[in-house]
Amino acid sequence: MAIVWALLAAFSFGSSDLVAREATRREGIFRSQFYLSLLSGVPLLVAHLVFGSPEMWGRIFSFWGLVCALITVAFTFGGLLLYRALATGPLLIVSPVISSMAAVTTIFAVIGGERPELLQLIGIVVTITGVVFAATAPPDPAHEKPSHVDNAFLERLLPRWMPPGVALAIGVSLIFGFCNFLIGFVVREIGPFPAVMIQRVVATILLIGYMGVSRRAVHIRQAGTWKFLLVLAVLDTGGVTFFNLGLSAGLTSIVTVITSLFSVVTVILGYLFFHERITPLQAGGILVTFVGVALVSI
């Protein structure tokens, strides 16, 4: 069942990426993220307040609930680095590097004691390889010469011999990979649904604080954007929920790798609905991922 949940998560995340593209074009990255968290976090909080039991709230306000909140902080920071990486680095390199986060999670999971069978390990390696190739975007003239990082603090952290976007992408991959490993422990301790609620509520609070400090406007500029934001909130929250359900039912290494197929889903949906070009490398990567999933599922 864990593989089914992971596939549903991959489809939800992959679909949400297409919707997010339209929302961010209309309202910008931070405003879209804010309403995504708000539109999902508030209903989840209300639902837990109405239907939650004292025992459930005891688990939420526990050590593992705190760990979940801290992981959400790391995820939010990693998201900011992700957008910076995409804005400053060559997409041809940045996207595959970020997609390798599943490999980071798998390494941590194996170190932490998980022991997938040999065929599953082969399938994991094959799937990750396919995802990286499928996520290799066509060359973008706008990123042929990566723009200079305009954040002095980040600039001091980056190695001078590496393009800024690539260095940040490696950081995003490490942060997301390690957080995906940790969230597995959280889900098994407090449950998949409370974990989703904590993640959304904490993300909303963080974004409210960020927008307050940076004095960013939060009003919607185009009325038609609401339908995209609502669909985005449903799809993205569904993806997180399915991912957490998968973690509660199976190995973190396998669930994370299968969920990483979301980038493949985005490429396929972009081709089907928007007639976006798929390069031979991406097509080969998609075929390889199907082989990898089949091996993992045996």
Backbone hydrogen bonds in HBPLUS format (Angstrom, degrees):
<---DONOR---> <-ACCEPTOR-->    atom                        ^
c    i                          cat <-CA-CA->   ^        H-A-AA   ^      H-
h    n   atom  resd res      DA  || num        DHA   H-A  angle D-A-AA Bond
n    s   type  num  typ     dist DA aas  dist angle  dist       angle   num
A0005-TRP N   A0001-MET O   3.02 MM   4  6.40 163.2  2.05 158.2 161.6     1
A0006-ALA N   A0002-ALA O   2.95 MM   4  6.17 156.8  2.00 145.1 152.0     2
A0007-LEU N   A0003-ILE O   2.89 MM   4  6.11 153.9  1.96 147.2 153.7     3
A0008-LEU N   A0004-VAL O   2.98 MM   4  6.24 157.3  2.03 150.5 156.6     4
A0009-ALA N   A0005-TRP O   2.87 MM   4  6.15 149.2  1.97 145.6 154.8     5
A0010-ALA N   A0006-ALA O   2.89 MM   4  6.16 155.0  1.95 146.6 153.2     6
A0011-PHE N   A0007-LEU O   2.96 MM   4  6.23 158.0  2.01 148.0 153.5     7
A0012-SER N   A0008-LEU O   2.92 MM   4  6.11 158.7  1.96 146.3 152.4     8
A0013-PHE N   A0009-ALA O   2.86 MM   4  6.03 172.9  1.87 157.9 159.6     9
A0014-GLY N   A0010-ALA O   2.85 MM   4  5.86 159.9  1.89 144.6 151.4    10
A0015-SER N   A0011-PHE O   2.93 MM   4  5.98 155.4  1.99 143.8 150.1    11
A0016-SER N   A0012-SER O   2.89 MM   4  6.04 157.9  1.94 146.9 153.8    12
A0017-ASP N   A0013-PHE O   3.03 MM   4  6.23 141.8  2.18 145.0 153.8    13
A0018-LEU N   A0015-SER O   3.13 MM   3  5.52 127.6  2.42 105.0 116.8    14
A0019-VAL N   A0015-SER O   3.30 MM   4  6.72 159.1  2.35 149.2 154.7    15
A0020-ALA N   A0016-SER O   2.71 MM   4  5.85 157.9  1.76 151.8 159.0    16
A0021-ARG N   A0017-ASP O   3.05 MM   4  6.19 140.0  2.22 136.3 145.6    17
A0023-ALA N   A0019-VAL O   3.04 MM   4  6.36 162.0  2.07 152.0 157.7    18
A0024-THR N   A0020-ALA O   2.85 MM   4  5.91 166.8  1.86 152.8 155.8    19
A0025-ARG N   A0021-ARG O   3.15 MM   4  6.22 144.3  2.28 136.2 145.5    20
A0026-ARG N   A0022-GLU O   3.21 MM   4  6.43 142.7  2.36 141.4 150.1    21
A0026-ARG N   A0023-ALA O   3.17 MM   3  5.26 127.0  2.46  95.7 108.8    22
A0027-GLU N   A0023-ALA O   2.86 MM   4  6.03 164.6  1.88 156.7 161.2    23
A0028-GLY N   A0024-THR O   2.77 MM   4  4.27 141.3  1.92 114.5 123.2    24
A0032-SER N   A0028-GLY O   3.23 MM   4  6.16 153.9  2.30 138.8 146.2    25
A0033-GLN N   A0029-ILE O   2.93 MM   4  6.16 158.6  1.98 151.6 158.0    26
A0034-PHE N   A0030-PHE O   2.89 MM   4  6.03 152.5  1.96 145.6 153.2    27
A0035-TYR N   A0031-ARG O   3.13 MM   4  6.38 166.4  2.15 149.2 151.0    28
A0036-LEU N   A0032-SER O   2.91 MM   4  6.04 148.3  2.01 145.0 154.8    29
A0037-SER N   A0033-GLN O   3.04 MM   4  6.22 164.7  2.06 148.8 151.5    30
A0038-LEU N   A0034-PHE O   2.88 MM   4  6.09 160.0  1.92 148.4 155.1    31
A0039-LEU N   A0035-TYR O   2.83 MM   4  5.68 168.3  1.84 143.4 147.4    32
A0041-GLY N   A0037-SER O   2.60 MM   4  5.44 155.8  1.65 148.1 157.0    33
A0042-VAL N   A0038-LEU O   3.20 MM   4  5.86 170.2  2.21 141.0 144.0    34
A0044-LEU N   A0040-SER O   3.24 MM   4  6.26 157.9  2.29 143.8 150.3    35
A0045-LEU N   A0041-GLY O   2.93 MM   4  6.08 155.5  1.99 148.7 155.7    36
A0046-VAL N   A0042-VAL O   2.95 MM   4  6.17 166.1  1.97 157.7 161.1    37
A0047-ALA N   A0043-PRO O   2.90 MM   4  6.05 160.5  1.94 147.8 153.4    38
A0048-HIS N   A0044-LEU O   3.01 MM   4  6.22 154.8  2.07 145.7 152.0    39
A0049-LEU N   A0045-LEU O   2.89 MM   4  6.13 148.7  1.99 147.2 156.6    40
A0050-VAL N   A0046-VAL O   2.93 MM   4  6.14 151.6  2.01 150.6 157.7    41
A0051-PHE N   A0047-ALA O   2.88 MM   4  5.89 167.6  1.90 149.6 153.8    42
A0052-GLY N   A0048-HIS O   2.77 MM   4  4.59 134.6  1.97 120.9 129.6    43
A0056-MET N   A0053-SER O   3.04 MM   3  5.15 118.4  2.43  98.6 113.4    44
A0057-TRP N   A0053-SER O   3.04 MM   4  6.42 161.1  2.08 156.8 161.5    45
A0058-GLY N   A0054-PRO O   2.89 MM   4  6.09 139.6  2.05 140.3 151.8    46
A0059-ARG N   A0055-GLU O   3.13 MM   4  6.50 141.3  2.29 139.0 148.2    47
A0059-ARG N   A0056-MET O   3.03 MM   3  5.15 123.6  2.36  96.3 110.5    48
A0060-ILE N   A0056-MET O   2.95 MM   4  6.33 148.9  2.05 145.2 154.8    49
A0061-PHE N   A0057-TRP O   2.93 MM   4  6.11 165.7  1.95 149.4 151.9    50
A0065-GLY N   A0062-SER O   3.15 MM   3  5.04 123.2  2.49  92.3 106.9    51
A0066-LEU N   A0062-SER O   3.04 MM   4  6.38 151.9  2.12 149.2 156.2    52
A0067-VAL N   A0063-PHE O   2.94 MM   4  6.30 152.1  2.02 144.5 152.9    53
A0068-CYS N   A0064-TRP O   2.95 MM   4  6.13 151.7  2.03 138.9 146.0    54
A0069-ALA N   A0065-GLY O   3.07 MM   4  6.39 151.4  2.15 141.9 149.1    55
A0070-LEU N   A0066-LEU O   2.94 MM   4  6.27 158.0  1.99 152.6 158.5    56
A0071-ILE N   A0067-VAL O   2.85 MM   4  6.08 154.0  1.91 150.1 157.7    57
A0072-THR N   A0068-CYS O   2.98 MM   4  6.22 149.2  2.07 143.4 151.6    58
A0073-VAL N   A0069-ALA O   3.06 MM   4  6.44 147.4  2.17 143.4 152.0    59
A0074-ALA N   A0070-LEU O   3.04 MM   4  6.41 156.7  2.09 147.1 152.8    60
A0075-PHE N   A0071-ILE O   2.79 MM   4  6.11 156.0  1.85 150.4 157.8    61
A0076-THR N   A0072-THR O   2.86 MM   4  6.05 157.9  1.91 148.9 154.5    62
A0077-PHE N   A0073-VAL O   2.97 MM   4  6.24 161.4  2.00 150.6 155.4    63
A0078-GLY N   A0074-ALA O   2.80 MM   4  5.98 157.3  1.85 147.9 155.3    64
A0079-GLY N   A0075-PHE O   2.80 MM   4  6.07 141.1  1.95 142.5 153.5    65
A0080-LEU N   A0076-THR O   3.13 MM   4  6.51 148.5  2.24 144.7 151.8    66
A0081-LEU N   A0077-PHE O   3.07 MM   4  6.44 156.4  2.12 149.1 155.6    67
A0082-LEU N   A0078-GLY O   2.81 MM   4  6.04 143.3  1.95 140.9 152.2    68
A0083-TYR N   A0079-GLY O   3.08 MM   4  6.41 160.0  2.12 151.1 153.3    69
A0084-ARG N   A0080-LEU O   3.10 MM   4  6.33 156.0  2.16 143.6 150.7    70
A0085-ALA N   A0081-LEU O   2.78 MM   4  5.99 152.6  1.86 148.0 155.7    71
A0086-LEU N   A0082-LEU O   2.96 MM   4  6.27 160.7  2.00 153.8 158.2    72
A0087-ALA N   A0083-TYR O   3.00 MM   4  6.12 139.4  2.17 138.8 149.8    73
A0088-THR N   A0084-ARG O   2.99 MM   4  6.07 136.0  2.19 144.7 155.1    74
A0089-GLY N   A0085-ALA O   2.96 MM   4  5.58 140.9  2.11 150.2 154.4    75
A0093-ILE N   A0090-PRO O   2.96 MM   3  5.65 151.5  2.05 119.3 126.7    76
A0094-VAL N   A0090-PRO O   2.89 MM   4  5.99 173.6  1.89 158.3 160.5    77
A0095-SER N   A0091-LEU O   3.22 MM   4  5.69 165.3  2.24 135.2 139.2    78
A0097-VAL N   A0093-ILE O   3.23 MM   4  6.35 159.2  2.28 150.9 157.1    79
A0098-ILE N   A0094-VAL O   3.00 MM   4  6.25 163.6  2.03 158.9 162.8    80
A0099-SER N   A0095-SER O   3.01 MM   4  6.19 152.4  2.08 147.6 155.9    81
A0100-SER N   A0097-VAL O   3.14 MM   3  5.32 148.0  2.25 100.9 110.5    82
A0101-MET N   A0098-ILE O   3.17 MM   3  5.87 154.0  2.24 121.7 122.9    83
A0103-ALA N   A0100-SER O   2.92 MM   3  5.40 134.7  2.13 111.1 122.7    84
A0104-VAL N   A0101-MET O   3.06 MM   3  5.05 117.2  2.47  94.4 109.7    85
A0105-THR N   A0101-MET O   3.01 MM   4  6.39 160.5  2.05 154.9 159.3    86
A0106-THR N   A0102-ALA O   2.97 MM   4  6.16 157.7  2.02 144.3 150.5    87
A0107-ILE N   A0103-ALA O   2.99 MM   4  6.22 156.9  2.04 147.4 152.9    88
A0108-PHE N   A0104-VAL O   3.09 MM   4  6.38 166.5  2.10 154.4 157.2    89
A0109-ALA N   A0105-THR O   2.84 MM   4  6.04 155.5  1.90 150.1 157.9    90
A0110-VAL N   A0106-THR O   2.91 MM   4  6.11 159.8  1.96 151.9 156.3    91
A0111-ILE N   A0107-ILE O   2.98 MM   4  6.18 162.6  2.01 150.3 155.5    92
A0112-GLY N   A0108-PHE O   2.79 MM   4  5.95 143.2  1.92 141.1 152.3    93
A0114-GLU N   A0109-ALA O   2.97 MM   5  5.61 161.5  2.01 152.4 146.4    94
A0113-GLY N   A0110-VAL O   3.10 MM   3  5.24 160.3  2.14 103.5 109.6    95
A0120-GLN N   A0117-GLU O   2.99 MM   3  5.13 115.7  2.42  99.5 115.8    96
A0121-LEU N   A0117-GLU O   2.84 MM   4  6.19 154.4  1.90 157.2 165.6    97
A0122-ILE N   A0118-LEU O   2.97 MM   4  6.29 158.1  2.01 151.9 157.5    98
A0123-GLY N   A0119-LEU O   2.92 MM   4  6.14 156.4  1.98 142.6 149.6    99
A0124-ILE N   A0120-GLN O   2.80 MM   4  6.07 148.0  1.90 148.2 157.1   100
A0125-VAL N   A0121-LEU O   3.04 MM   4  6.33 163.8  2.07 152.0 154.7   101
A0126-VAL N   A0122-ILE O   2.93 MM   4  6.16 164.2  1.96 153.1 157.8   102
A0127-THR N   A0123-GLY O   2.83 MM   4  5.92 160.4  1.87 146.9 152.6   103
A0128-ILE N   A0124-ILE O   2.96 MM   4  6.12 169.7  1.97 153.3 156.0   104
A0129-THR N   A0125-VAL O   3.03 MM   4  6.16 158.5  2.07 145.7 152.0   105
A0130-GLY N   A0126-VAL O   2.95 MM   4  6.20 158.8  2.00 148.5 154.2   106
A0131-VAL N   A0127-THR O   2.86 MM   4  6.13 158.8  1.90 155.4 161.3   107
A0132-VAL N   A0128-ILE O   2.99 MM   4  6.19 162.1  2.02 150.7 154.9   108
A0133-PHE N   A0129-THR O   3.11 MM   4  6.40 160.7  2.14 149.3 154.2   109
A0134-ALA N   A0130-GLY O   2.83 MM   4  6.02 160.7  1.87 151.0 157.2   110
A0135-ALA N   A0131-VAL O   2.87 MM   4  5.99 141.7  2.02 146.0 155.7   111
A0136-THR N   A0133-PHE O   3.10 MM   3  5.20 158.8  2.15 104.5 110.8   112
A0143-HIS N   A0140-ASP O   2.79 MM   3  5.45 157.6  1.84 122.2 129.7   113
A0144-GLU N   A0141-PRO O   3.30 MM   3  5.20 172.3  2.31 105.1 106.4   114
A0155-GLU N   A0151-ASN O   2.89 MM   4  6.04 158.7  1.94 156.5 163.7   115
A0156-ARG N   A0152-ALA O   3.17 MM   4  6.39 148.5  2.27 144.1 149.7   116
A0157-LEU N   A0154-LEU O   2.94 MM   3  5.13 132.3  2.18 101.0 114.8   117
A0158-LEU N   A0154-LEU O   3.22 MM   4  6.47 133.2  2.45 150.0 162.1   118
A0162-MET N   A0159-PRO O   3.27 MM   3  5.71 167.9  2.28 114.2 117.4   119
A0166-VAL N   A0163-PRO O   3.03 MM   3  5.44 124.2  2.35 111.5 125.3   120
A0167-ALA N   A0163-PRO O   3.13 MM   4  6.41 162.8  2.16 161.4 166.6   121
A0168-LEU N   A0164-PRO O   3.03 MM   4  6.24 163.5  2.06 155.7 160.1   122
A0169-ALA N   A0165-GLY O   2.90 MM   4  6.02 147.0  2.01 137.7 147.4   123
A0170-ILE N   A0166-VAL O   3.00 MM   4  6.28 152.1  2.08 149.5 155.8   124
A0171-GLY N   A0167-ALA O   3.16 MM   4  6.48 153.9  2.23 141.3 148.3   125
A0172-VAL N   A0168-LEU O   2.84 MM   4  6.18 154.7  1.91 151.2 158.2   126
A0173-SER N   A0169-ALA O   2.90 MM   4  6.12 161.8  1.93 149.3 154.1   127
A0174-LEU N   A0170-ILE O   3.01 MM   4  6.27 156.2  2.07 148.5 154.4   128
A0175-ILE N   A0171-GLY O   2.92 MM   4  6.12 164.1  1.94 152.5 157.0   129
A0176-PHE N   A0172-VAL O   2.86 MM   4  5.95 173.7  1.86 160.3 161.3   130
A0177-GLY N   A0173-SER O   2.90 MM   4  5.74 151.8  1.98 135.7 145.0   131
A0178-PHE N   A0174-LEU O   2.99 MM   4  6.01 163.4  2.01 145.0 149.1   132
A0179-CYS N   A0175-ILE O   2.95 MM   4  6.06 161.9  1.98 151.2 157.0   133
A0180-ASN N   A0176-PHE O   2.89 MM   4  5.98 156.6  1.94 148.8 154.5   134
A0181-PHE N   A0177-GLY O   3.25 MM   4  6.44 143.3  2.39 135.1 144.4   135
A0182-LEU N   A0178-PHE O   3.00 MM   4  6.36 155.5  2.06 148.9 155.2   136
A0183-ILE N   A0179-CYS O   2.85 MM   4  6.01 158.3  1.90 153.8 159.4   137
A0185-PHE N   A0182-LEU O   3.01 MM   3  5.60 130.4  2.27 114.0 124.5   138
A0186-VAL N   A0182-LEU O   3.37 MM   4  6.78 157.2  2.43 146.3 152.6   139
A0187-VAL N   A0183-ILE O   2.93 MM   4  6.12 167.3  1.94 155.1 156.9   140
A0188-ARG N   A0184-GLY O   3.22 MM   4  6.37 157.1  2.28 142.1 147.8   141
A0189-GLU N   A0185-PHE O   3.17 MM   4  6.34 127.3  2.46 138.1 151.3   142
A0189-GLU N   A0186-VAL O   3.01 MM   3  5.17 138.8  2.18 101.0 113.2   143
A0190-ILE N   A0186-VAL O   2.89 MM   4  6.09 167.2  1.91 168.8 170.6   144
A0191-GLY N   A0187-VAL O   2.86 MM   4  4.72 139.1  2.03 124.4 133.5   145
A0195-ALA N   A0191-GLY O   3.36 MM   4  6.35 151.9  2.44 140.1 147.9   146
A0196-VAL N   A0192-PRO O   3.15 MM   4  6.41 149.5  2.25 141.0 148.3   147
A0197-MET N   A0193-PHE O   3.07 MM   4  6.37 162.3  2.10 153.8 158.2   148
A0198-ILE N   A0194-PRO O   2.94 MM   4  6.19 165.0  1.96 153.1 156.3   149
A0199-GLN N   A0195-ALA O   2.99 MM   4  6.15 164.0  2.01 148.6 153.2   150
A0200-ARG N   A0196-VAL O   2.98 MM   4  6.21 161.5  2.01 154.3 158.4   151
A0201-VAL N   A0197-MET O   2.93 MM   4  6.06 170.7  1.94 157.6 160.6   152
A0202-VAL N   A0198-ILE O   2.94 MM   4  5.91 169.3  1.95 153.2 156.8   153
A0203-ALA N   A0199-GLN O   3.06 MM   4  6.04 155.9  2.12 137.8 145.1   154
A0204-THR N   A0200-ARG O   2.94 MM   4  6.13 153.0  2.02 144.9 152.1   155
A0205-ILE N   A0201-VAL O   3.01 MM   4  6.31 160.6  2.05 151.4 156.1   156
A0206-LEU N   A0202-VAL O   2.93 MM   4  6.16 162.6  1.96 153.1 157.8   157
A0207-LEU N   A0203-ALA O   2.95 MM   4  6.13 160.7  1.98 148.7 153.8   158
A0208-ILE N   A0204-THR O   2.89 MM   4  6.09 152.2  1.97 148.8 156.8   159
A0209-GLY N   A0205-ILE O   2.97 MM   4  6.20 160.9  2.01 149.1 154.2   160
A0210-TYR N   A0206-LEU O   2.84 MM   4  6.11 155.9  1.89 147.7 154.9   161
A0211-MET N   A0207-LEU O   2.88 MM   4  5.99 164.8  1.90 146.6 150.7   162
A0212-GLY N   A0208-ILE O   2.92 MM   4  6.06 143.5  2.05 141.4 151.9   163
A0213-VAL N   A0209-GLY O   2.95 MM   4  6.17 160.8  1.98 150.7 155.0   164
A0214-SER N   A0210-TYR O   2.85 MM   4  5.99 164.3  1.88 152.7 157.7   165
A0215-ARG N   A0211-MET O   2.83 MM   4  5.43 110.1  2.33 125.1 139.0   166
A0216-ARG N   A0211-MET O   2.99 MM   5  4.93 143.8  2.12 132.3 142.1   167
A0225-THR N   A0222-GLN O   2.99 MM   3  5.64 164.8  2.01 120.9 125.7   168
A0226-TRP N   A0223-ALA O   3.38 MM   3  6.22 164.0  2.41 122.0 124.0   169
A0228-PHE N   A0225-THR O   2.97 MM   3  5.34 122.8  2.31 107.8 122.2   170
A0229-LEU N   A0225-THR O   2.99 MM   4  6.30 158.4  2.04 156.2 163.2   171
A0230-LEU N   A0226-TRP O   2.87 MM   4  6.06 159.4  1.91 155.4 160.1   172
A0231-VAL N   A0227-LYS O   3.15 MM   4  6.23 164.6  2.17 141.0 145.2   173
A0232-LEU N   A0228-PHE O   2.82 MM   4  5.92 155.6  1.88 144.7 152.8   174
A0233-ALA N   A0229-LEU O   2.86 MM   4  6.04 154.4  1.93 144.2 150.6   175
A0234-VAL N   A0230-LEU O   3.08 MM   4  6.36 158.2  2.13 147.5 152.7   176
A0235-LEU N   A0231-VAL O   2.91 MM   4  6.11 174.0  1.92 158.2 159.7   177
A0236-ASP N   A0232-LEU O   2.88 MM   4  5.84 169.1  1.89 152.9 156.6   178
A0237-THR N   A0233-ALA O   3.05 MM   4  5.84 158.0  2.10 136.7 143.7   179
A0238-GLY N   A0234-VAL O   2.86 MM   4  5.86 148.7  1.96 140.3 150.1   180
A0239-GLY N   A0235-LEU O   2.88 MM   4  6.14 148.3  1.98 142.9 151.6   181
A0240-VAL N   A0236-ASP O   3.03 MM   4  6.40 158.4  2.08 149.8 154.2   182
A0241-THR N   A0237-THR O   2.92 MM   4  6.11 160.2  1.96 148.6 154.4   183
A0242-PHE N   A0238-GLY O   2.85 MM   4  6.03 168.4  1.87 154.8 157.5   184
A0243-PHE N   A0239-GLY O   2.91 MM   4  6.02 157.0  1.96 146.0 153.1   185
A0244-ASN N   A0240-VAL O   2.92 MM   4  6.14 159.9  1.96 147.9 153.0   186
A0245-LEU N   A0241-THR O   2.89 MM   4  6.15 156.1  1.95 150.5 157.6   187
A0246-GLY N   A0242-PHE O   2.88 MM   4  6.12 152.0  1.96 146.0 153.7   188
A0247-LEU N   A0243-PHE O   2.96 MM   4  6.30 153.3  2.03 148.1 155.3   189
A0248-SER N   A0244-ASN O   3.01 MM   4  6.27 143.3  2.14 143.1 152.8   190
A0249-ALA N   A0246-GLY O   3.05 MM   3  5.17 147.6  2.16 100.6 110.7   191
A0250-GLY N   A0246-GLY O   2.96 MM   4  6.03 129.5  2.23 152.5 164.6   192
A0255-VAL N   A0251-LEU O   3.03 MM   4  6.22 176.6  2.03 162.2 163.3   193
A0256-THR N   A0252-THR O   2.94 MM   4  5.90 164.8  1.97 149.9 154.5   194
A0257-VAL N   A0253-SER O   3.22 MM   4  6.25 157.4  2.28 137.9 144.0   195
A0258-ILE N   A0254-ILE O   3.00 MM   4  6.21 167.2  2.01 156.8 159.8   196
A0259-THR N   A0255-VAL O   2.96 MM   4  6.07 159.7  2.00 147.2 153.4   197
A0260-SER N   A0256-THR O   3.01 MM   4  6.17 136.2  2.21 139.2 150.3   198
A0260-SER N   A0257-VAL O   3.20 MM   3  5.14 128.5  2.48  92.4 105.7   199
A0261-LEU N   A0258-ILE O   3.08 MM   3  5.68 161.9  2.11 115.0 119.7   200
A0262-PHE N   A0259-THR O   3.08 MM   3  6.11 154.4  2.15 128.6 130.5   201
A0264-VAL N   A0261-LEU O   2.84 MM   3  5.11 124.8  2.15 105.5 120.7   202
A0265-VAL N   A0261-LEU O   2.98 MM   4  6.39 155.2  2.04 154.7 162.6   203
A0266-THR N   A0262-PHE O   2.94 MM   4  6.22 156.6  1.99 148.9 154.6   204
A0267-VAL N   A0263-SER O   3.13 MM   4  6.33 157.9  2.18 141.1 146.3   205
A0268-ILE N   A0264-VAL O   2.97 MM   4  6.24 163.3  1.99 153.7 157.9   206
A0269-LEU N   A0265-VAL O   2.87 MM   4  6.02 170.4  1.87 157.2 160.0   207
A0270-GLY N   A0266-THR O   2.88 MM   4  5.91 154.1  1.94 144.8 152.6   208
A0271-TYR N   A0267-VAL O   3.07 MM   4  6.28 145.6  2.19 140.4 149.0   209
A0272-LEU N   A0268-ILE O   2.93 MM   4  6.21 157.7  1.98 150.8 157.1   210
A0273-PHE N   A0269-LEU O   2.90 MM   4  5.89 172.0  1.90 155.0 157.0   211
A0274-PHE N   A0270-GLY O   2.99 MM   4  5.12 140.4  2.15 120.5 132.1   212
A0276-GLU N   A0270-GLY O   3.12 MM   6  5.50 173.7  2.12 121.9 123.0   213
A0282-GLN N   A0279-THR O   3.04 MM   3  5.16 115.4  2.47 100.1 115.4   214
A0283-ALA N   A0279-THR O   2.92 MM   4  6.24 161.8  1.95 158.7 164.3   215
A0284-GLY N   A0280-PRO O   2.89 MM   4  6.09 159.5  1.94 148.1 153.4   216
A0285-GLY N   A0281-LEU O   2.91 MM   4  6.14 151.7  1.99 141.7 150.1   217
A0286-ILE N   A0282-GLN O   2.88 MM   4  6.18 151.9  1.96 151.2 158.2   218
A0287-LEU N   A0283-ALA O   3.13 MM   4  6.43 160.6  2.16 149.3 153.5   219
A0288-VAL N   A0284-GLY O   2.98 MM   4  6.22 155.4  2.04 148.0 155.2   220
A0289-THR N   A0285-GLY O   2.96 MM   4  6.22 151.4  2.04 147.0 154.3   221
A0290-PHE N   A0286-ILE O   3.24 MM   4  6.57 151.9  2.32 146.2 152.6   222
A0291-VAL N   A0287-LEU O   3.23 MM   4  6.59 153.4  2.31 145.2 151.9   223
A0292-GLY N   A0288-VAL O   2.93 MM   4  6.24 158.1  1.98 150.7 157.2   224
A0293-VAL N   A0289-THR O   2.85 MM   4  6.11 161.7  1.88 155.0 158.9   225
A0294-ALA N   A0290-PHE O   3.05 MM   4  6.20 156.0  2.10 142.4 149.0   226
A0295-LEU N   A0291-VAL O   3.02 MM   4  6.34 154.7  2.08 148.9 155.5   227
A0296-VAL N   A0292-GLY O   2.96 MM   4  6.25 158.0  2.01 151.2 157.3   228
A0297-SER N   A0293-VAL O   2.94 MM   4  6.05 145.5  2.06 145.0 154.2   229
